[in-house]
Amino acid sequence: MKIVILGAGQVGSTVAESLVSEANDITIVDLDGDRLRDLADHLDLRTVEGNAAHPSVLRAAGAEDADLILAVTQSDQTNLVACKLAATMFRVPTRIARIRAPDYFSHPEVFGPDNFAVDVTICPEQIVTDYITKLIEFPESLQVVDFANGRVQLVAVRAFTGGPMVGRPLSEIRKHMPNVDSRVAAIFRRDAPLIPTGDTVIEHDDEVFFIAAHEHIRTVLRELRRMDRPVKRVMIAGGGNIGTRLARTLESRYQVKLIELDKRSGERLSRELDKTLILIGDSTDEELLETEHVGEMDVFCALTNDDENNIMSSLLAKRMGARRVITLINRSAYVDLVHGGQIDIAISPANTTIGSLLTRVRRGDCAAVHSLRRGAAEALEIIAHGDARSSKVIGKKIGELDLPRGASVAAIVRRRVAPADDEIACAIGPDDTVIIAHHDTVIERNDHVIVFAVSKQLVPKIEKLFAVGVGFM
């Protein structure tokens, strides 16, 4: 696939790094020549220096024969204009724009074909906000991602001594939970993946990925670790886009305090937020944190634009007694250094956002893609098309599939009434059936098949397995 990425910031460069290793033809455009040269030094891609909203720059980047334009610059206006030019001048089939300003989403007609012709909009700030909200909802988890419109969830959890299933083989899960069907999709032990079997024994400190219907998640969590008490108090450091969105999302259900350094921004936040207590000050000020009882917080979220401040304030909050700390870190090299130590969860905005973009890039009909373990692993929701003659998966038992080692089918969501038309097959409803995959489960046409891959290098083989033969009509 030929892809033109507009913007070489954190999102653009992370997407380029992910896609360039998958035999895609990538060109990246940015105004910053130094940043482009740095990317070109360690990635196999083309670079074009210039304004992404200029027709001549888009032409130089190869927009005339591009399959996809991904406009992720820091400017909403640049992204919108670039998508419009890509549609009208260059006939690019798929156009994705990063949009940050909420006002645009209040007027969705702006994105229509008669206006800026944007096929898909993404808002990284909202994606990160939703991600953190799920971590607060399930405070025992390391990662929570949705499939099939939220009907199925994949949860990563650190196995803890004292959990009923820790020290026992996976084959005993059904005995402990006779009325709940779930599946362990993968186990990472000391950062190395294990392919789980019925004889696999969960050990203390294992990172366990399990999948279940949404309503069963808490039951399965209890089997793997002691349940934390429910979250009631949340402190947020940073009143930027993500901090403000998170406070607005949480304030009706939790007691929320937000620390903002800039007084003028704090006054604006006090007008925009209804129940959140706004504090003016520095989140790395130990005296301020002590005065505001950070030690009584269930969750402390460091969400400023400064990585070092986020790390320092998180370490302070943890030392002073905050039960759980979540830290936003833009530099991916820092994420692996601090995640899982004194900082409970380190989040990379670029890695969190990338799944929304990969959904549009993956071959085949992907309804959802999630990047896991800070980009190392991946989970895909693929819609099975074709029939028994044209498909390598339809009509086959999961145990018969030619899956690459390290990939596994974790679950299937099946339409209660099978649609006659593939075009409407992707619409999952509340009455559709969640099937946790076993070796004798048979895949049917239009099933939403959730596949876990311990390495993203396995994805091309998975895509090929689900591809429909050329004779299918």
C-alpha positions, 0 to 999 in steps of 0.5 A: 500500500502506498501511504502519504503521512502528513506530519512527522510528530509523535503520531506520524513518526510512530505510524511510519515506524509501524507501517514501514516494516510491513512492506508499505511504501511510505512518504512522510511530509513535514516542515521540519527538515531535521526531523525528516532527516532523522527519520530517513536515517533509521527508517526505509521511507521517503521524505518531503520537506514542505507545507502539507496543505500546498498542492505542489508538496502533495504532488511531490509526495506522490499523492497522485498514486497514493492509496491513503493520505494520513493527515496528522500535523499539529494543525487542524486546518492544515489537515482539513485542507490537505484532505480536500486537495487529496480528494479533489486534485489527486483522487486519493481513495482514503483520507484520514485527518487528525482533528483536535478542536471539539467545535469541528465535531459539533458540526460533522457536516464539515467532514462531508464530501461537499466540504473537506472530504474527510473519510475518517477523523481521529482525535488522539486526545479523546482516544487517550482519555477513553483509554485512561477512563477504562484503566480507572474503571478497572484499577487492577488492569494494565490495559483494557481494549474493546472489540465488537462495539464494547461487547468483548474486552481484552484485559491485561493484568499482572498476576498477583500472589493470592489470586485463586488461579495463580499457581494453577494450570489454565485448565482449572479456570472452568472449575473456578468459574463454571458459569463464565466463559473466558480465554487466556490469549497470551502470557508474558513472563519476564517480557517473553511471550508464552503460548498458553495451553491447558497445562500452563501454570500462571506464576506471580508477576506474569502479564496475563491477557484474557478475553471475555464478554464485558459483563464477565470481566470483573469475575475473571479479574478476581481469579488472577489477583486481589481486587482493589477497592473501587476508585473514588478519588482522582487527582489530575496533574495538567489542565491541557486537552487530555487533562480537561477531557478526563476531568469532564468525563470523570467528575460526575462519578468521582471526586476529582482534583485538577492541578494547573500551573497557569492561573489564566488556564485554571480560571478558564477550567473553573468555568468549563468544569462543573464539579472538579476542584481546580488547584493553581500550582506546580504538580511537582511541588511536594508541599502542594501535594501534601496539602491536597492529601495526595496520599489519599488519592486512589488514582493520580494521573500526570497528564502535562505536556512535560515528560520529566514533570509527569515522571517526577510528580508521579514518583512523588505522588506514589512515595506520598501514598497515592494508590495508583499512578498513571503517567503520560509520556511522549518519548517512547524510550522513557515509557519502557524505562518507567512502566511497571516500576514505581509508576504503575502505568506509563502511557504513550499517546502515539502508541495508544492512538495507532490502533485507530489508524491501523484499522484503516491500513490493515488488509482485509476487513478489520473492524478494530485494531489495538496495539498492545504492550507498547507496540510489541503485540497486536490484537485484531477484529477481522470480519470473515468474508467469503464462503467455504470455497473462497475462504481459508477460515469459513467452515473451519474449526479453529484447531484446523486453522493454519495460524502462525505460531504466536497467533491465536483466535481468542473470541468470535462475535456472531450475528444473532440473525445472519445478514444477507448482505456483507455490506451490513455485516459489520454492525454488531448489536446488543443481541449478538452472541459472544463466543469464547474460542475453543479448538472445535469452534467453527467460524461462519461467514460474517463472524467478527473474529478476534485474533491475538498476535504476540508480535506485530510481525505475525500480522501479514500472515494473519491477513493472508489467512483471512483474505478472500479468494479472487473467485468470490463474488 
